[in-house]
Amino acid sequence: MRHNRAVNHLGRKSGHRKAMLANMASSLILKKRITTTEAKAKALKPYVEPLITKSKEDTTHSRRIVFSYLKDKEATAELFRTVAPKVADRPGGYLRILHTGFRSGDAAEMVMVELVDFNEAALASTKKEVKKTTRRSRAKKAEAAPAEEAAPAAE
């Protein structure tokens, strides 16, 4: 039983777990979306979100801290150059976990983890142009009707 255990060990030793989370975080930052199991996604979220918060402040110290977690120079550069400016005004909640179904081999719950500000489909749906409708009172509608009837009669 896992009474009062804060970390999901994911059935791995600590070194393997840290390496796996670093690789998953690097893949997520580089590709903006990955597919994994629900347990790994829930373990990845508290691993990546503090790194994204740390990347908002572009200093040598914060770059070294983030690199010590990611262990990937390209992912660190992508995080500071592309991701951080896009999430600069967001106070947190940088990742979205979407359930996609069950894996056919072992029926594990599969999810898609993505960076919130990089999903163009979701951004397009939230930025829909609202169709403006004009409100007309009865009096204006009544005045417009005789004018429309008079125009065809004049022709």
The 8 nearest C-alpha neighbors of each residue, nearest first, counted from 0:
[[1, 2, 4, 3, 7, 5, 8, 6],
 [0, 2, 4, 3, 5, 7, 6, 8],
 [1, 3, 4, 0, 5, 6, 7, 8],
 [2, 4, 1, 5, 0, 6, 7, 8],
 [5, 3, 1, 2, 6, 7, 0, 8],
 [4, 6, 3, 7, 1, 2, 8, 42],
 [7, 5, 4, 8, 42, 9, 3, 1],
 [6, 8, 9, 5, 42, 4, 38, 10],
 [7, 9, 10, 6, 11, 16, 12, 13],
 [10, 8, 7, 11, 39, 16, 38, 42],
 [9, 11, 8, 12, 7, 16, 13, 15],
 [12, 10, 9, 16, 8, 15, 13, 14],
 [11, 13, 15, 14, 16, 10, 8, 9],
 [12, 14, 16, 15, 17, 11, 8, 18],
 [15, 13, 17, 16, 12, 18, 11, 19],
 [14, 16, 18, 12, 13, 17, 11, 19],
 [15, 17, 13, 19, 14, 18, 11, 12],
 [18, 16, 20, 14, 19, 15, 13, 21],
 [17, 19, 21, 15, 16, 20, 22, 14],
 [18, 20, 16, 22, 21, 17, 15, 23],
 [19, 21, 23, 17, 22, 18, 24, 16],
 [22, 20, 69, 18, 24, 19, 23, 17],
 [23, 21, 25, 19, 24, 20, 26, 18],
 [22, 24, 20, 26, 25, 21, 27, 19],
 [25, 23, 27, 21, 22, 26, 20, 28],
 [26, 24, 22, 28, 74, 27, 23, 69],
 [27, 25, 23, 29, 24, 28, 30, 22],
 [26, 28, 31, 24, 30, 25, 32, 29],
 [29, 27, 25, 31, 26, 30, 74, 24],
 [28, 30, 26, 27, 31, 74, 25, 77],
 [29, 31, 27, 32, 28, 26, 33, 25],
 [32, 30, 27, 28, 114, 113, 29, 117],
 [33, 31, 113, 30, 27, 112, 114, 111],
 [34, 32, 112, 111, 27, 113, 35, 31],
 [33, 35, 111, 110, 112, 109, 32, 36],
 [36, 34, 110, 109, 111, 40, 33, 37],
 [37, 35, 109, 39, 38, 110, 108, 40],
 [36, 38, 40, 39, 110, 109, 108, 41],
 [39, 37, 41, 40, 36, 42, 9, 7],
 [38, 40, 42, 36, 41, 37, 43, 35],
 [41, 39, 43, 37, 42, 38, 36, 44],
 [40, 42, 38, 39, 43, 44, 37, 45],
 [41, 43, 39, 40, 44, 38, 45, 7],
 [44, 42, 40, 46, 41, 45, 39, 47],
 [43, 45, 46, 47, 41, 42, 48, 40],
 [46, 44, 48, 47, 43, 42, 49, 41],
 [47, 45, 43, 44, 48, 49, 42, 50],
 [48, 46, 50, 44, 49, 45, 43, 24],
 [47, 49, 51, 50, 45, 46, 44, 52],
 [50, 48, 52, 51, 47, 53, 46, 45],
 [51, 49, 53, 47, 48, 52, 65, 54],
 [50, 52, 54, 48, 53, 49, 47, 83],
 [51, 53, 49, 50, 54, 55, 48, 91],
 [52, 54, 50, 51, 55, 49, 56, 61],
 [55, 53, 51, 56, 52, 79, 83, 57],
 [56, 54, 83, 53, 52, 57, 87, 51],
 [55, 57, 54, 58, 53, 61, 52, 83],
 [58, 56, 54, 55, 61, 79, 59, 62],
 [59, 57, 61, 60, 56, 62, 54, 63],
 [58, 60, 62, 61, 63, 57, 64, 56],
 [59, 61, 63, 58, 62, 64, 57, 65],
 [60, 62, 64, 58, 63, 59, 65, 53],
 [63, 61, 59, 65, 60, 64, 66, 58],
 [64, 62, 66, 60, 61, 65, 67, 59],
 [63, 65, 61, 67, 66, 62, 60, 68],
 [66, 64, 62, 68, 67, 63, 50, 61],
 [67, 65, 63, 69, 70, 68, 64, 62],
 [66, 68, 64, 65, 70, 69, 63, 62],
 [67, 69, 65, 66, 70, 21, 64, 50],
 [68, 70, 21, 66, 71, 67, 25, 65],
 [71, 69, 66, 67, 68, 72, 21, 75],
 [72, 70, 69, 74, 73, 75, 66, 25],
 [71, 73, 75, 74, 76, 70, 66, 69],
 [74, 72, 76, 75, 71, 77, 29, 25],
 [73, 75, 77, 25, 71, 76, 72, 29],
 [76, 74, 78, 72, 73, 77, 66, 71],
 [75, 77, 73, 79, 78, 74, 80, 72],
 [78, 76, 74, 80, 81, 75, 79, 73],
 [77, 79, 82, 75, 76, 80, 81, 83],
 [78, 80, 83, 76, 77, 54, 81, 82],
 [81, 79, 77, 78, 76, 82, 83, 84],
 [82, 80, 77, 78, 83, 79, 84, 85],
 [81, 83, 78, 85, 84, 79, 80, 86],
 [82, 84, 55, 79, 86, 85, 54, 87],
 [85, 83, 87, 86, 82, 81, 80, 55],
 [84, 86, 82, 83, 87, 81, 116, 88],
 [87, 85, 89, 83, 84, 88, 82, 116],
 [86, 88, 84, 85, 89, 83, 55, 90],
 [87, 89, 86, 90, 85, 84, 91, 55],
 [88, 90, 86, 91, 87, 92, 93, 85],
 [91, 89, 88, 92, 87, 86, 52, 93],
 [92, 90, 89, 93, 52, 48, 86, 94],
 [91, 93, 94, 90, 48, 95, 89, 115],
 [92, 94, 115, 91, 114, 48, 95, 116],
 [95, 93, 114, 115, 113, 92, 96, 112],
 [94, 96, 113, 112, 115, 114, 97, 93],
 [97, 95, 112, 111, 110, 98, 94, 113],
 [98, 96, 111, 110, 99, 95, 112, 113],
 [97, 99, 110, 100, 109, 111, 96, 108],
 [100, 98, 110, 109, 97, 111, 101, 108],
 [101, 99, 109, 98, 108, 102, 110, 107],
 [100, 102, 108, 106, 107, 109, 103, 99],
 [103, 101, 106, 107, 104, 105, 109, 108],
 [102, 104, 106, 105, 101, 107, 100, 108],
 [105, 103, 102, 106, 107, 101, 108, 109],
 [104, 106, 107, 103, 102, 101, 108, 109],
 [107, 105, 102, 101, 103, 104, 108, 109],
 [106, 108, 102, 101, 105, 109, 36, 103],
 [107, 109, 101, 37, 36, 100, 106, 102],
 [110, 108, 36, 101, 100, 99, 37, 35],
 [111, 109, 98, 99, 97, 37, 35, 36],
 [110, 112, 34, 97, 33, 96, 98, 35],
 [113, 111, 96, 33, 32, 95, 34, 110],
 [114, 112, 32, 95, 94, 31, 115, 111],
 [113, 115, 94, 117, 31, 116, 93, 95],
 [114, 116, 94, 93, 117, 95, 118, 113],
 [115, 117, 114, 118, 86, 85, 122, 93],
 [118, 116, 115, 114, 119, 31, 113, 122],
 [117, 119, 121, 120, 116, 115, 122, 114],
 [120, 118, 122, 121, 123, 117, 116, 124],
 [121, 119, 123, 122, 118, 124, 125, 117],
 [122, 120, 124, 123, 119, 118, 125, 115],
 [121, 123, 119, 125, 124, 120, 118, 126],
 [124, 122, 126, 120, 121, 125, 119, 127],
 [123, 125, 121, 122, 126, 127, 120, 119],
 [126, 124, 122, 123, 127, 121, 120, 128],
 [125, 127, 123, 124, 122, 128, 121, 129],
 [128, 126, 124, 125, 129, 123, 122, 130],
 [127, 129, 130, 126, 131, 125, 124, 123],
 [128, 130, 131, 127, 126, 132, 125, 124],
 [131, 129, 128, 132, 127, 133, 126, 134],
 [132, 130, 129, 133, 128, 134, 127, 135],
 [133, 131, 130, 134, 129, 135, 128, 136],
 [132, 134, 135, 131, 130, 136, 139, 140],
 [135, 133, 132, 136, 131, 137, 139, 140],
 [136, 134, 133, 139, 137, 140, 138, 132],
 [135, 137, 138, 139, 140, 134, 141, 133],
 [138, 136, 140, 139, 141, 135, 142, 143],
 [137, 139, 141, 140, 136, 142, 135, 143],
 [140, 138, 142, 141, 137, 136, 143, 135],
 [139, 141, 137, 143, 138, 142, 144, 136],
 [142, 140, 138, 144, 139, 143, 137, 145],
 [141, 143, 139, 140, 144, 145, 138, 146],
 [142, 144, 140, 146, 141, 145, 139, 147],
 [143, 145, 147, 141, 146, 142, 140, 148],
 [146, 144, 148, 147, 143, 142, 149, 141],
 [145, 147, 149, 143, 144, 148, 150, 142],
 [148, 146, 144, 150, 145, 149, 143, 151],
 [149, 147, 145, 146, 150, 151, 144, 152],
 [148, 150, 146, 152, 147, 151, 145, 153],
 [149, 151, 153, 147, 152, 148, 146, 154],
 [152, 150, 154, 153, 149, 148, 147, 146],
 [153, 151, 149, 154, 150, 148, 147, 146],
 [154, 152, 150, 151, 149, 148, 147, 146],
 [153, 151, 152, 150, 149, 148, 147, 146]]
